[in-house]
Structure formats: C-alpha cells, structure tokens
Amino acid sequence: MILRRAFGALLALVTFGTVLVGAAAPSQAAVACSGTITYSYAWPVSNPVAELVIYYNSSNGGTNSACMYHRGTANGVSVRTSVQITRCAETSGAGSGTCTATAVSSKDEGSYAYYAGPRGVTGTANNCVNAYGEIDWADSTYWIRSGRQGC
C-alpha cells in the first residue's frame, strides 16, 4: 500500500513537471538573436549608438526575431532599450510603412548594456514583419522602425 501511494505521487510529480517544462519550452526555442539576417539598420548613420536587426529561420512555419543592439559608445552601458516585432497580414511591399498586425510579440524593455531581445513571431514564411526598437542615449531617445521586411 505504501509503495503504491509513493508510486502514484511520483507519477503525478513527473506528469506535472513534464507539463510545466513542455509549456515553457516552445517560446524559448523558437526565438533567438540568430539566423539569416533579413534587415539591419544602425542609427544615427554618422555615429551609430543602436542597430535594429531582424533574423529569419524556417522553423514553426517561419520564425522572425528582432534584437536592438547597442553600438559605438553605447555598447556596454546600461540604458533603457526596447524591441518588439509584428507579423503583418501583408505578403509584399518590403520597406513600406503600413503593417496590418496578425501577431505581435511581447515588448522587451529594460536597462540593458548590450541589447534588448530577442522577441519573435512565428508563422511568417509567407508574410512581412515589422520591428521597432528604442534606446535612450545622451538625453535623447533613438528609435528605429523597420517598415515591412522579409516579404
């Protein structure tokens, strides 16, 4: 009887633990600051302090991720930095500004020394994406918006 209860408790713990691990893994596995670079822009052009980069990989029906990097004198200095990416309904028109959102990542915002992100959206194989990033530097907020990309 004691052995049966112990086995039942162990089975319940393993099942519960598997559900927790299984629920958390996909969002972490799907997004990284790596893959094929489909967009990269540094600002200001003459002396960049930030660079917005969009990556693509073919997993999960296409996954795009975005990272906002510190560049130049801002690299290594903790300041407010943020990034967010959107999957668009549009399937063409790279560089255009309009994006009808069909999925939006959470915004990564905090005091970072090197970059904000990654943030990502899946199901992008046939759709455009749009990313936005900000960095506070030298009493100014520098921002980069990609417009539609990857389509």
C-alpha positions in Angstrom: 0.0 0.0 0.0 2.8 2.5 0.9 4.7 1.5 -2.3 1.5 2.1 -4.3 1.0 5.6 -2.9 4.6 6.5 -3.3 4.5 5.4 -7.0 1.3 7.4 -7.5 2.8 10.5 -6.0 5.9 10.1 -8.1 3.9 9.6 -11.3 1.8 12.8 -10.5 5.0 14.8 -9.9 6.6 13.6 -13.1 3.5 14.3 -15.1 3.1 17.8 -13.6 6.8 18.6 -14.2 6.5 17.5 -17.8 3.5 19.7 -18.4 5.4 22.7 -16.9 8.6 22.0 -19.0 6.5 21.3 -22.1 4.6 24.6 -21.8 7.7 26.8 -21.4 10.0 25.3 -24.0 8.4 26.3 -27.3 8.6 30.0 -26.8 12.2 29.9 -25.7 13.2 27.5 -28.5 11.5 29.5 -31.3 13.3 32.8 -30.7 16.9 33.8 -30.8 19.2 36.6 -32.0 20.5 34.3 -34.7 19.6 33.0 -38.1 19.6 34.7 -41.5 19.7 38.5 -41.2 16.8 39.9 -43.3 17.1 43.5 -42.1 19.8 45.6 -40.3 19.9 49.3 -39.7 22.1 51.4 -37.5 21.3 54.9 -36.2 22.4 57.6 -36.3 24.3 56.8 -39.5 27.3 59.0 -38.8 28.0 57.7 -35.3 25.6 54.7 -34.5 24.5 54.1 -30.9 21.9 51.5 -31.9 21.2 48.8 -34.5 17.9 47.0 -35.1 18.4 43.5 -36.6 15.7 41.1 -37.9 16.6 37.4 -38.2 14.7 34.6 -40.0 14.7 30.9 -39.7 12.4 28.3 -41.2 11.2 26.6 -38.0 7.5 26.8 -37.0 6.3 27.9 -40.4 8.9 30.7 -40.5 10.1 32.5 -37.4 11.3 36.1 -37.3 13.1 37.6 -34.3 14.3 41.1 -33.6 17.1 42.4 -31.4 18.1 46.0 -30.7 21.8 46.2 -30.2 23.9 48.9 -28.5 26.7 50.2 -30.9 29.6 52.6 -30.6 29.9 54.5 -27.3 26.6 53.0 -26.0 27.9 49.4 -26.2 28.4 48.1 -22.7 26.5 50.9 -21.0 23.2 50.0 -19.2 20.4 52.2 -20.5 16.7 51.7 -21.4 16.5 49.7 -24.5 13.5 48.0 -26.1 12.4 45.9 -29.1 9.2 44.4 -30.4 8.3 42.6 -33.7 5.0 42.1 -35.5 3.8 39.6 -38.1 1.9 41.5 -40.9 -1.1 40.4 -42.9 0.7 41.8 -46.0 2.8 39.4 -48.1 4.6 42.0 -50.3 5.8 45.6 -50.2 9.1 45.4 -48.4 10.2 48.7 -47.0 6.6 50.1 -46.8 5.4 51.5 -43.5 1.9 50.0 -43.2 1.6 46.7 -41.4 -1.7 45.1 -40.5 -0.8 43.1 -37.4 -1.8 39.5 -37.2 0.6 38.6 -34.3 2.6 40.9 -32.0 5.5 39.8 -29.8 5.7 41.0 -26.2 7.9 44.0 -25.8 11.3 43.5 -24.3 12.2 46.7 -22.4 14.7 47.2 -19.6 18.0 48.6 -18.7 20.5 46.6 -20.8 24.2 47.1 -21.6 24.4 45.2 -24.9 20.9 44.5 -26.5 17.2 44.1 -26.0 15.6 40.9 -27.3 15.2 38.5 -28.7 11.5 38.9 -29.4 9.8 36.9 -32.1 6.8 35.8 -34.1 6.1 32.5 -35.9 4.2 31.6 -39.0 6.0 34.3 -41.0 7.1 32.2 -44.1 4.7 34.0 -46.4 4.2 37.3 -44.5 6.0 40.5 -43.9 7.2 41.5 -40.5 7.8 44.9 -38.9 10.1 45.6 -36.0 10.6 48.6 -33.7 13.4 49.4 -31.3 14.4 52.2 -29.0 17.5 53.2 -26.9 17.9 56.1 -24.5 21.3 57.7 -25.0 22.8 61.1 -24.2 19.5 62.7 -23.2 17.8 61.5 -26.4 15.6 58.5 -27.4 16.8 57.0 -30.6 14.3 54.8 -32.4 14.3 52.6 -35.5 11.3 51.2 -37.2 11.9 48.7 -40.0 8.8 49.1 -42.1 7.7 45.8 -43.7 10.5 43.4 -44.2 11.1 39.8 -45.3 8.3 39.7 -47.9 
